[in-house]
């Protein structure tokens, strides 16, 4: 598992995953009045492919992301993830171990995202809020335009050895 802090502008400016120091960032965000949004994301794996969704609404419409959503007060990341996938994709999932966590500053908010390996337990991944979806192999992850925080997750997945990736099992 890796823990990343990346300003969103690093992707817009350079297209790469520059690591940044986390020291003092929380104090800077609080001083600036920037709110923190805590989310959980599912890296759903099946037959060696990862499920990706394309946003169908909001300022980040048409960008690709791992499905998931906000962690509500009193929820763990895992419980929030199961709820969000049920609501957005009409599917029950099994949540496995954490892939990575990402801390990223967007222009209007700070995103704190926990990402977990998941598998479909029951259901057919029905798109209720997204405009498109795709099952992508590890090598195909670079073929879509990911949101900056999700690109950091892709970078983490691609940095793992092929053996580590192929051994991934979610019970």
C-alpha positions as CSV (number, residue, x, y, z in Angstrom):
1,X,0.0,0.0,0.0
2,X,1.2,3.5,-0.8
3,X,0.2,6.8,0.7
4,X,0.3,9.6,-1.8
5,X,-0.1,13.4,-1.6
6,X,-0.3,15.0,-5.0
7,X,-1.6,18.4,-5.9
8,X,-4.1,18.0,-8.8
9,X,-2.2,20.6,-10.8
10,X,0.8,18.3,-11.0
11,X,-1.2,16.2,-13.4
12,X,-2.6,19.0,-15.4
13,X,0.8,20.6,-15.8
14,X,3.1,17.7,-16.4
15,X,0.9,14.6,-16.7
16,X,3.0,12.8,-14.2
17,X,2.7,11.7,-10.6
18,X,5.1,14.0,-8.7
19,X,5.3,13.1,-5.0
20,X,4.9,16.1,-2.7
21,X,5.7,16.6,0.9
22,X,2.7,16.5,3.2
23,X,4.2,18.6,6.0
24,X,2.1,21.7,6.7
25,X,-0.5,20.9,4.0
26,X,-3.3,20.4,6.5
27,X,-2.6,23.7,8.2
28,X,-2.5,25.5,4.8
29,X,-5.8,24.0,3.7
30,X,-7.5,24.9,7.0
31,X,-6.1,28.5,6.9
32,X,-7.4,28.8,3.3
33,X,-10.8,27.5,4.3
34,X,-10.6,24.6,1.9
35,X,-12.9,21.8,2.8
36,X,-11.8,18.1,2.9
37,X,-13.9,15.5,1.1
38,X,-13.3,12.0,2.3
39,X,-14.1,9.3,-0.2
40,X,-13.7,5.6,-0.8
41,X,-13.1,4.0,-4.3
42,X,-13.4,0.5,-5.5
43,X,-10.8,-1.1,-7.8
44,X,-13.1,-3.9,-9.0
45,X,-11.1,-6.7,-10.4
46,X,-12.5,-9.6,-12.5
47,X,-10.6,-12.0,-14.7
48,X,-7.5,-9.8,-14.7
49,X,-9.4,-6.7,-15.7
50,X,-10.3,-3.6,-13.7
51,X,-13.7,-1.8,-13.9
52,X,-13.6,1.9,-14.7
53,X,-16.4,4.3,-15.0
54,X,-16.9,7.6,-16.9
55,X,-18.5,10.5,-14.9
56,X,-21.8,11.6,-16.4
57,X,-22.3,14.8,-14.4
58,X,-20.7,17.8,-12.7
59,X,-17.6,19.7,-13.4
60,X,-15.6,16.5,-14.0
61,X,-18.1,15.1,-16.5
62,X,-16.5,12.7,-19.1
63,X,-13.4,12.0,-16.9
64,X,-12.8,8.4,-15.8
65,X,-12.7,7.2,-12.2
66,X,-12.9,4.2,-10.0
67,X,-16.5,4.0,-8.7
68,X,-17.2,5.0,-5.1
69,X,-18.2,8.1,-3.2
70,X,-18.3,10.1,0.0
71,X,-17.7,8.6,3.4
72,X,-20.7,9.7,5.5
73,X,-20.3,10.6,9.2
74,X,-20.2,7.4,11.3
75,X,-19.2,5.1,8.3
76,X,-16.0,3.3,7.8
77,X,-14.5,3.5,4.3
78,X,-15.5,-0.1,3.6
79,X,-19.1,0.4,4.6
80,X,-19.3,3.6,2.6
81,X,-17.9,1.8,-0.4
82,X,-20.5,-1.0,-0.3
83,X,-23.3,1.6,0.1
84,X,-22.0,3.7,-2.8
85,X,-21.6,0.8,-5.2
86,X,-25.1,-0.5,-4.3
87,X,-26.5,3.0,-5.0
88,X,-24.5,3.8,-8.1
89,X,-24.2,0.4,-9.8
90,X,-27.0,-1.7,-8.2
91,X,-24.3,-4.3,-7.2
92,X,-23.0,-5.9,-4.0
93,X,-19.3,-6.0,-3.7
94,X,-16.7,-7.7,-1.5
95,X,-14.1,-5.3,-0.2
96,X,-10.6,-6.5,0.0
97,X,-7.3,-4.9,1.1
98,X,-6.4,-1.3,0.5
99,X,-4.7,-0.6,-2.8
100,X,-3.5,2.9,-1.8
101,X,-4.7,6.2,-0.3
102,X,-4.4,9.5,-2.1
103,X,-4.4,13.1,-0.7
104,X,-4.9,15.6,-3.5
105,X,-5.8,19.3,-3.7
106,X,-8.3,20.3,-6.3
107,X,-9.1,24.0,-6.9
108,X,-12.1,24.1,-4.6
109,X,-11.5,21.2,-2.1
110,X,-9.0,18.7,-0.7
111,X,-9.7,15.1,-1.6
112,X,-8.7,12.3,0.8
113,X,-9.4,9.0,-1.0
114,X,-9.0,5.4,0.2
115,X,-9.0,2.8,-2.6
116,X,-9.6,-0.9,-2.1
117,X,-9.4,-4.0,-4.2
118,X,-13.0,-5.3,-4.7
119,X,-14.9,-8.0,-6.5
120,X,-18.5,-8.3,-7.5
121,X,-20.4,-10.5,-5.0
122,X,-23.9,-10.1,-6.5
123,X,-25.3,-8.0,-9.3
124,X,-24.5,-6.9,-12.8
125,X,-22.9,-3.4,-12.5
126,X,-25.8,-1.3,-13.8
127,X,-24.8,2.3,-14.7
128,X,-27.2,4.6,-12.8
129,X,-25.0,7.7,-12.6
130,X,-22.1,7.1,-15.0
131,X,-22.3,7.6,-18.7
132,X,-20.0,4.8,-19.7
133,X,-17.9,2.0,-18.2
134,X,-15.1,-0.3,-19.4
135,X,-13.2,-3.4,-18.2
136,X,-9.5,-2.5,-18.7
137,X,-6.5,-4.7,-18.5
138,X,-3.5,-3.4,-16.6
139,X,-1.9,-2.4,-19.9
140,X,-5.1,-0.6,-21.0
141,X,-5.4,1.6,-18.0
142,X,-3.6,4.4,-19.8
143,X,-6.2,4.5,-22.6
144,X,-8.7,6.7,-20.8
145,X,-8.5,10.2,-19.3
146,X,-8.5,9.6,-15.5
147,X,-9.3,12.2,-12.9
148,X,-6.0,13.3,-11.3
149,X,-6.6,11.4,-8.0
150,X,-7.6,8.3,-9.9
151,X,-4.5,8.6,-12.1
152,X,-2.4,8.4,-8.9
153,X,-4.2,5.1,-8.2
154,X,-3.5,3.9,-11.8
155,X,0.2,4.8,-11.3
156,X,0.3,2.7,-8.1
157,X,-1.3,-0.3,-9.8
158,X,1.0,-0.1,-12.8
159,X,4.0,0.2,-10.4
160,X,3.2,-3.2,-8.9
161,X,4.9,-6.1,-10.5
162,X,2.9,-8.2,-13.0
163,X,3.2,-11.1,-10.6
164,X,1.7,-9.0,-7.7
165,X,-1.1,-7.9,-10.0
166,X,-2.0,-11.3,-11.3
167,X,-2.0,-12.9,-7.9
168,X,-4.6,-10.4,-6.6
169,X,-7.5,-12.3,-5.2
170,X,-10.5,-10.8,-3.3
171,X,-12.5,-13.2,-1.2
